[in-house]
C-alpha cells in the first residue's frame, strides 16, 4: 500500500501554511478543545481518512479524552457519553460533512440546536473546524495517504 503522491499540502508550502492557520483560528473561539477533537474525529470517520483519524485520536487523548468517548463518536446518538452541546456539534458536523446527501444539507433543527449551545463566534469556529478537517480528509483520501507500518 502506497500513497499516490506526497500529501499535497506538503508539496505546496503556502497551502500548508494557510491550512494550518485556518485550523488554528478555530481554537480561539471558546469552543472546548475536547469538542473540537470530537468534530475532527467524526468528520474523519465519515470521510474514511485514516491519517486524520490517527492524528486526531492521538490529540484527543492528549487533551484528556476517554477511550469510551473516542470509541463511541460514530454512535454518539446511542450513548450517554456526550453532553447536549457536544451532540449539537456532532449533528452539525455530520450535516456539514454530508452536504450532498440531502436537499436541505443543514436542516433548521440541526442549526437551531447548535445555536442553542454556541454563540456566533463559536458556531463560526465549529464550521471552520469542520470545513478544514474536510479539506484535509479530501486531500488525504484522494491521494491515498497511508497510516501504519509499511509492508
C-alpha positions as CSV (number, residue, x, y, z in Angstrom):
1,X,0.0,0.0,0.0
2,X,1.5,3.3,-1.1
3,X,0.3,6.9,-1.4
4,X,-0.4,8.1,-5.0
5,X,1.7,11.2,-4.4
6,X,3.0,13.1,-1.4
7,X,0.5,14.9,0.7
8,X,-0.4,18.0,-1.4
9,X,-0.1,20.5,1.4
10,X,3.5,19.1,1.9
11,X,4.2,19.7,-1.7
12,X,2.8,23.3,-1.7
13,X,4.2,25.0,1.4
14,X,1.8,28.0,1.0
15,X,-1.1,25.6,1.2
16,X,0.2,24.0,4.4
17,X,0.7,27.4,5.9
18,X,-2.8,28.5,5.0
19,X,-4.5,25.3,6.2
20,X,-2.6,25.3,9.5
21,X,-3.6,28.9,10.1
22,X,-7.2,28.2,9.3
23,X,-7.2,25.2,11.6
24,X,-5.6,27.2,14.4
25,X,-8.1,30.0,14.1
26,X,-10.9,27.7,15.2
27,X,-9.2,27.2,18.6
28,X,-9.6,30.9,19.5
29,X,-13.4,30.9,19.9
30,X,-14.1,29.4,23.2
31,X,-15.3,26.0,21.9
32,X,-13.7,23.5,24.2
33,X,-10.7,21.6,22.7
34,X,-12.4,18.3,23.5
35,X,-15.4,19.3,21.4
36,X,-13.2,20.3,18.5
37,X,-11.5,16.9,18.9
38,X,-14.8,15.2,18.6
39,X,-15.6,17.2,15.5
40,X,-12.3,16.3,13.8
41,X,-12.8,12.6,14.7
42,X,-16.4,12.4,13.4
43,X,-15.6,14.3,10.2
44,X,-12.6,11.9,9.5
45,X,-14.7,8.9,10.3
46,X,-17.4,9.9,7.8
47,X,-14.8,10.6,5.1
48,X,-12.7,7.5,5.9
49,X,-9.5,9.4,6.4
50,X,-7.1,7.2,8.3
51,X,-4.4,9.8,8.6
52,X,-6.7,12.3,10.2
53,X,-8.3,9.7,12.4
54,X,-4.9,8.6,13.7
55,X,-3.7,12.2,14.3
56,X,-7.0,13.4,16.0
57,X,-7.3,10.3,18.1
58,X,-3.9,10.9,19.5
59,X,-4.6,14.6,20.0
60,X,-7.9,13.9,21.8
61,X,-6.1,11.5,24.2
62,X,-3.6,14.3,24.9
63,X,-6.5,16.6,25.7
64,X,-7.8,14.1,28.3
65,X,-10.4,12.2,26.2
66,X,-11.5,8.9,27.5
67,X,-11.4,5.7,25.5
68,X,-15.1,5.2,25.7
69,X,-15.9,8.6,24.2
70,X,-13.4,8.0,21.4
71,X,-14.8,4.6,20.7
72,X,-18.4,5.8,20.5
73,X,-18.0,9.0,18.5
74,X,-19.5,7.2,15.5
75,X,-22.5,6.1,17.6
76,X,-22.9,9.3,19.6
77,X,-26.7,9.3,19.3
78,X,-27.0,6.0,21.1
79,X,-24.8,6.7,24.1
80,X,-24.8,8.9,27.2
81,X,-21.2,9.8,26.9
82,X,-21.7,13.2,25.3
83,X,-23.2,16.4,26.5
84,X,-26.1,18.1,24.8
85,X,-23.7,20.8,23.4
86,X,-21.4,18.1,22.1
87,X,-24.3,16.3,20.5
88,X,-25.3,19.5,18.8
89,X,-21.7,19.9,17.5
90,X,-21.7,16.3,16.2
91,X,-25.0,16.7,14.5
92,X,-23.8,19.9,12.8
93,X,-20.5,18.1,11.9
94,X,-22.5,15.3,10.1
95,X,-24.7,17.7,8.3
96,X,-21.9,19.9,7.0
97,X,-19.7,17.0,6.1
98,X,-22.6,15.3,4.1
99,X,-23.9,18.3,2.3
100,X,-24.6,16.4,-0.9
101,X,-26.7,13.7,0.9
102,X,-29.9,15.7,1.2
103,X,-31.9,18.5,-0.3
104,X,-31.6,20.6,2.9
105,X,-28.0,20.0,3.8
106,X,-28.1,21.7,7.2
107,X,-31.7,21.5,8.4
108,X,-33.0,24.2,10.6
109,X,-33.4,21.9,13.6
110,X,-29.7,20.9,13.5
111,X,-28.7,24.6,13.2
112,X,-31.1,25.7,15.9
113,X,-29.8,23.1,18.3
114,X,-26.2,24.1,17.7
115,X,-27.2,27.8,18.1
116,X,-28.8,27.0,21.4
117,X,-25.4,25.9,22.7
118,X,-22.9,28.1,20.9
119,X,-22.7,31.8,20.1
120,X,-21.9,33.2,16.7
121,X,-18.2,33.1,17.2
122,X,-18.3,29.6,18.4
123,X,-20.6,28.5,15.6
124,X,-18.2,30.1,13.1
125,X,-15.3,28.2,14.8
126,X,-17.2,24.9,14.5
127,X,-17.9,25.5,10.9
128,X,-14.2,26.4,10.2
129,X,-13.1,23.3,12.1
130,X,-15.5,21.1,10.1
131,X,-14.5,22.6,6.8
132,X,-10.8,22.5,7.5
133,X,-11.0,18.8,8.5
134,X,-13.0,18.1,5.4
135,X,-10.2,19.7,3.3
136,X,-7.5,17.6,4.9
137,X,-9.6,14.5,4.6
138,X,-10.2,15.1,0.9
139,X,-6.5,15.7,0.2
140,X,-5.5,12.6,2.1
141,X,-8.2,10.3,0.7
142,X,-7.7,11.4,-2.9
143,X,-4.0,10.7,-2.7
144,X,-4.4,7.6,-0.6
145,X,-2.2,8.7,2.3
146,X,-1.2,5.6,4.3
147,X,-1.1,5.2,8.1
148,X,0.6,2.3,9.8
149,X,3.6,0.1,9.1
150,X,4.6,-0.1,5.5
151,X,4.8,-3.6,4.1
